[in-house]
Amino acid sequence: MTRRQFLHQAAVGAAAILARPVAPAASGLNWPVGCFNRPWTTWSFDEALKQIKAAGYDTVGLLTRTRDEPFVGADADAAYVARLKQRIAASGLTPNMAALRTRHDIPLAEAIAETRRQIDNARTLALGHLLTFGVDKREQYEHYYKVMRDAAAYAAERNIRLVMKPHGGSSGASAEIAAALQAVAHPNFKVWYDAGNIIYYTGKDPVEELKPIAQHVTGFCAKDCGAVEGDVMIQFGTGKVDFRAVLAVLKAAGFNGPVMVECCKVGATAEETMVNARANRTFLATLLAQP
C-alpha cells in the first residue's frame, strides 16, 4: 500500500467511525470515551487536537506536558492558559482532565501553593478532573498525603474532582491506593483506574486489584501492557489486560465513565497514529456496546 492509499483509507475509515456514537447499543454501556494527548507528543499539541478529533473523539485529556505545553502546570502563566482554552475550543474538542504535577522534596507550604495554582489553572479551563500519580519514595508519602488533603478540599470548592492514577510507589496497586484513600480521608479524593499500569509497575492481576477499590473509581484510563515494564504504546487486545473483565467489575460497582484512551501504537506520522487511536476507540466501543 502506498502512503497516498494509506491516508485515503484512513480518511474513509475516520469518516465512517465519526458517523457512529461510541456505544450505540441500548443494551450496552453508554460511557463517554475520550483520548489523552500522549500518542502525539512528537508533534505539536495543535496537531494532536486535530488528530484526536479526526479519530472520532469528542473529549481530550491533557496528560503529557511538553517543553512547549505546560498545560495546567504551576509554571503556566495566565496568558498561556487563556490561549490554551481558546485553542482547544477551536478544535471542537472538550477538555475533561489534566495531570497534576506536585513536588514533595520542598517545604509543605510551597508544595501546597504550587498545587493550588494548578487547580486554579484547571478551573480556568473548566476541567472536571485533576489526576495525581502518587510518589515513589516512601519517605515522601506523608508529605504527599498532606498536599493531597489540602488539594482535595481546594479542588472541591472549584467543582474539580481529584483522582489518583496507579503509577507505582504510593499508588502501585489496591493496597497502596486504599492506604492513600484512608490517609487523605477526603470525599473528593478518588481513583482513576489504570489496568495497564497495574501490570507495568507490579505485575499483578488488574482485575483482582480493581475489586477492592472499584467503588472509589470515577474514571478509567484505557491502556494495555504485556509485562512488567513492558511496552504500553500498543494496540488494545495485544497485551494482558482483560478489558472485558475490567469493564464488568466497573459496571458492577456502578461506574459511569469517563473512559480515556491513553495509548496506542505511535506511527511514523501523526495521521498513522490517529488510525491506531481510532482502532483502540473502536475496540472499546465494541465492548461497551455489548450487553
C-alpha positions as CSV (number, residue, x, y, z in Angstrom):
1,M,0.0,0.0,0.0
2,T,1.4,3.4,-0.9
3,R,1.3,6.3,1.5
4,R,-1.4,8.0,-0.6
5,Q,-3.5,4.9,-0.5
6,F,-3.0,4.5,3.3
7,L,-4.0,8.1,4.0
8,H,-7.1,7.8,1.8
9,Q,-8.2,4.6,3.5
10,A,-7.6,6.2,6.9
11,A,-9.8,9.2,5.9
12,V,-12.6,7.0,4.7
13,G,-12.4,4.9,7.9
14,A,-12.4,8.0,10.1
15,A,-15.5,9.4,8.3
16,A,-17.3,6.1,8.9
17,I,-16.5,5.9,12.6
18,L,-17.3,9.6,13.2
19,A,-20.8,8.8,12.0
20,R,-21.3,6.3,14.8
21,P,-21.7,7.1,18.5
22,V,-19.3,5.5,20.9
23,A,-21.7,2.9,22.4
24,P,-24.7,2.6,20.0
25,A,-26.4,-0.4,21.6
26,A,-29.2,0.4,24.0
27,S,-28.4,-2.8,25.9
28,G,-24.7,-1.8,26.3
29,L,-22.9,0.8,28.3
30,N,-23.1,4.4,27.3
31,W,-19.9,5.6,28.9
32,P,-18.1,8.6,27.3
33,V,-14.8,7.7,25.7
34,G,-12.1,10.4,25.2
35,C,-8.4,10.4,24.3
36,F,-5.3,11.7,26.0
37,N,-2.7,13.7,24.1
38,R,0.1,11.3,24.9
39,P,0.5,9.5,21.5
40,W,1.2,12.8,19.7
41,T,3.9,14.4,21.8
42,T,6.3,14.0,18.9
43,W,4.1,16.6,17.1
44,S,2.6,19.8,18.3
45,F,-0.4,19.9,20.6
46,D,-2.4,21.6,17.9
47,E,-1.7,18.6,15.6
48,A,-2.7,16.3,18.5
49,L,-6.0,18.1,18.8
50,K,-6.6,17.8,15.1
51,Q,-5.8,14.0,15.0
52,I,-7.8,13.3,18.2
53,K,-10.9,14.9,16.6
54,A,-10.2,13.0,13.3
55,A,-10.1,9.7,15.2
56,G,-13.7,10.2,16.3
57,Y,-13.2,11.5,19.9
58,D,-15.1,14.5,21.3
59,T,-13.1,14.7,24.6
60,V,-9.4,15.4,25.2
61,G,-7.3,14.8,28.3
62,L,-4.2,17.0,28.9
63,L,-2.0,14.2,30.2
64,T,1.6,14.6,28.9
65,R,3.1,18.0,29.0
66,T,6.0,19.0,26.8
67,R,8.5,21.8,26.7
68,D,6.1,24.0,24.8
69,E,2.9,22.9,26.6
70,P,2.8,23.1,30.4
71,F,-1.0,22.7,30.4
72,V,-2.1,23.5,33.9
73,G,1.4,23.4,35.4
74,A,2.4,25.8,38.2
75,D,4.7,27.4,35.6
76,A,1.9,28.2,33.2
77,D,1.0,31.8,33.2
78,A,-2.5,33.2,32.8
79,A,-2.0,34.3,29.2
80,Y,-0.9,30.8,28.1
81,V,-3.8,29.2,29.9
82,A,-6.3,31.6,28.2
83,R,-4.8,30.8,24.8
84,L,-4.9,27.1,25.5
85,K,-8.6,27.3,26.3
86,Q,-9.2,29.1,23.0
87,R,-7.1,26.6,21.0
88,I,-9.0,23.6,22.5
89,A,-12.4,25.2,21.9
90,A,-11.4,25.9,18.3
91,S,-10.6,22.3,17.8
92,G,-14.1,21.2,18.5
93,L,-13.0,19.1,21.5
94,T,-13.9,19.4,25.1
95,P,-11.2,19.0,27.8
96,N,-12.1,17.0,30.8
97,M,-8.9,16.5,32.8
98,A,-5.3,17.4,33.2
99,A,-2.3,15.9,35.1
100,L,-1.3,17.4,38.4
101,R,2.4,17.7,38.9
102,T,3.3,18.0,42.6
103,R,6.7,18.2,44.4
104,H,7.4,16.6,47.7
105,D,11.0,17.5,48.3
106,I,10.2,21.1,49.1
107,P,8.5,22.8,52.2
108,L,4.9,21.8,52.6
109,A,3.6,25.4,52.2
110,E,5.4,25.8,48.9
111,A,4.1,22.4,47.6
112,I,0.5,23.4,48.6
113,A,0.9,26.8,46.9
114,E,2.1,25.2,43.6
115,T,-0.7,22.6,43.7
116,R,-3.3,25.3,44.2
117,R,-2.0,27.3,41.2
118,Q,-2.5,24.2,39.1
119,I,-6.1,23.8,40.4
120,D,-6.8,27.4,39.6
121,N,-5.5,26.8,36.0
122,A,-7.7,23.8,35.7
123,R,-10.7,25.9,36.8
124,T,-9.9,28.4,34.1
125,L,-10.0,25.5,31.5
126,A,-13.3,24.3,33.1
127,L,-11.8,20.8,33.7
128,G,-13.7,18.3,35.7
129,H,-10.8,16.2,36.9
130,L,-7.2,16.6,38.0
131,L,-5.1,13.4,38.0
132,T,-2.3,12.7,40.5
133,F,0.2,9.9,40.3
134,G,1.3,9.4,43.9
135,V,5.0,9.4,44.8
136,D,7.7,6.8,44.6
137,K,9.8,7.5,47.7
138,R,8.3,6.1,50.9
139,E,9.8,9.0,52.9
140,Q,7.6,11.4,50.9
141,Y,4.3,9.6,51.4
142,E,3.2,11.7,54.4
143,H,4.1,14.9,52.7
144,Y,2.1,13.8,49.6
145,Y,-0.9,12.9,51.7
146,K,-0.9,16.3,53.3
147,V,-0.7,18.1,50.0
148,M,-3.5,15.9,48.6
149,R,-5.7,16.6,51.6
150,D,-5.5,20.3,51.0
151,A,-5.8,19.9,47.2
152,A,-8.9,17.7,47.6
153,A,-10.7,20.4,49.6
154,Y,-9.4,23.3,47.4
155,A,-10.5,21.5,44.2
156,A,-13.9,20.5,45.6
157,E,-14.7,24.2,46.2
158,R,-14.0,24.7,42.4
159,N,-16.0,21.7,41.3
160,I,-12.9,19.7,40.3
161,R,-12.5,16.1,41.3
162,L,-9.1,15.0,42.4
163,V,-8.2,11.4,41.3
164,M,-5.2,9.1,41.8
165,K,-3.9,7.0,38.9
166,P,-2.0,3.8,39.6
167,H,1.7,4.6,38.9
168,G,3.9,2.6,41.2
169,G,5.0,3.6,44.7
170,S,2.2,5.0,46.8
171,S,-0.3,4.2,44.0
172,G,1.1,0.9,43.0
173,A,-1.9,-1.4,43.4
174,S,-5.0,-1.8,45.5
175,A,-3.3,-2.0,48.9
176,E,-1.3,1.2,48.3
177,I,-4.3,3.0,46.8
178,A,-6.6,2.0,49.7
179,A,-3.9,3.3,52.1
180,A,-3.8,6.6,50.3
181,L,-7.5,7.0,50.3
182,Q,-7.5,6.4,54.0
183,A,-4.7,8.8,54.7
184,V,-6.1,11.6,52.7
185,A,-9.5,11.0,54.1
186,H,-11.5,13.4,51.9
187,P,-14.6,12.6,49.8
188,N,-13.1,14.5,46.8
189,F,-10.1,12.2,46.6
190,K,-10.9,9.3,44.3
191,V,-9.3,6.8,41.9
192,W,-8.7,6.9,38.1
193,Y,-8.0,3.3,37.4
194,D,-5.3,2.2,35.0
195,A,-5.3,-1.6,34.4
196,G,-2.2,-1.4,32.2
197,N,-0.2,0.4,34.9
198,I,-1.0,-2.3,37.4
199,I,0.8,-4.8,35.1
200,Y,3.6,-2.4,34.2
201,Y,4.5,-1.4,37.8
202,T,3.6,-4.5,39.8
203,G,2.8,-7.5,37.5
204,K,-0.4,-8.1,39.5
205,D,-3.8,-9.0,38.0
206,P,-5.5,-5.7,37.3
207,V,-9.0,-7.3,37.6
208,E,-8.3,-8.6,41.1
209,E,-6.6,-5.4,42.1
210,L,-9.6,-3.4,40.9
211,K,-12.2,-5.3,43.0
212,P,-11.2,-3.9,46.5
213,I,-11.3,-0.3,45.3
214,A,-13.9,-0.4,42.5
215,Q,-16.4,1.7,44.4
216,H,-13.9,4.6,44.5
217,V,-13.2,4.6,40.8
218,T,-14.5,7.7,38.9
219,G,-12.5,7.4,35.7
220,F,-10.8,4.7,33.7
221,C,-7.5,5.1,31.8
222,A,-7.5,2.6,28.9
223,K,-4.1,1.2,28.3
224,D,-2.8,-2.3,27.5
225,C,0.5,-3.8,28.7
226,G,2.1,-7.2,28.2
227,A,4.6,-7.4,31.1
228,V,6.3,-5.6,34.0
229,E,7.9,-2.5,32.5
230,G,6.7,-3.7,29.1
231,D,5.6,-1.5,26.2
232,V,2.4,0.3,26.7
233,M,2.2,2.1,23.4
234,I,0.4,-0.8,21.8
235,Q,-3.0,-1.7,20.4
236,F,-5.7,-2.9,22.8
237,G,-6.0,-6.6,22.9
238,T,-2.3,-7.3,22.2
239,G,-1.3,-7.2,25.9
240,K,-2.5,-8.9,29.0
241,V,-5.3,-6.5,30.1
242,D,-8.6,-8.3,30.1
243,F,-10.7,-5.2,29.2
244,R,-14.0,-7.1,29.2
245,A,-13.4,-8.3,32.8
246,V,-12.2,-4.9,34.0
247,L,-15.3,-3.2,32.5
248,A,-17.5,-5.8,34.1
249,V,-16.1,-5.1,37.5
250,L,-16.5,-1.3,37.0
251,K,-20.1,-1.8,35.8
252,A,-21.0,-3.9,38.9
253,A,-19.6,-1.1,41.1
254,G,-21.9,1.5,39.4
255,F,-19.1,3.2,37.4
256,N,-20.4,5.5,34.7
257,G,-17.3,6.9,33.0
258,P,-15.4,8.6,31.7
259,V,-13.1,6.3,29.8
260,M,-9.9,7.9,28.4
261,V,-7.7,6.2,25.8
262,E,-4.1,6.9,26.9
263,C,-2.0,4.8,24.5
264,C,-1.8,3.3,21.0
265,K,1.0,2.3,18.7
266,V,2.7,5.5,17.5
267,G,3.1,5.6,13.8
268,A,5.6,7.3,11.5
269,T,3.2,10.2,11.1
270,A,0.5,11.9,13.1
271,E,-2.1,10.5,10.7
272,E,-0.9,6.9,11.1
273,T,-1.0,7.4,14.9
274,M,-4.6,8.7,14.5
275,V,-5.6,5.5,12.7
276,N,-4.3,3.4,15.6
277,A,-6.0,5.6,18.2
278,R,-9.2,5.3,16.2
279,A,-8.8,1.5,16.3
280,N,-8.4,1.5,20.0
281,R,-11.5,3.6,20.3
282,T,-13.4,1.1,18.1
283,F,-12.1,-1.8,20.3
284,L,-13.7,-0.1,23.4
285,A,-16.9,0.8,21.5
286,T,-17.4,-2.8,20.5
287,L,-17.0,-4.0,24.2
288,L,-19.2,-1.2,25.5
289,A,-22.0,-1.9,23.0
290,Q,-22.3,-5.5,24.2
291,P,-24.8,-6.3,27.0
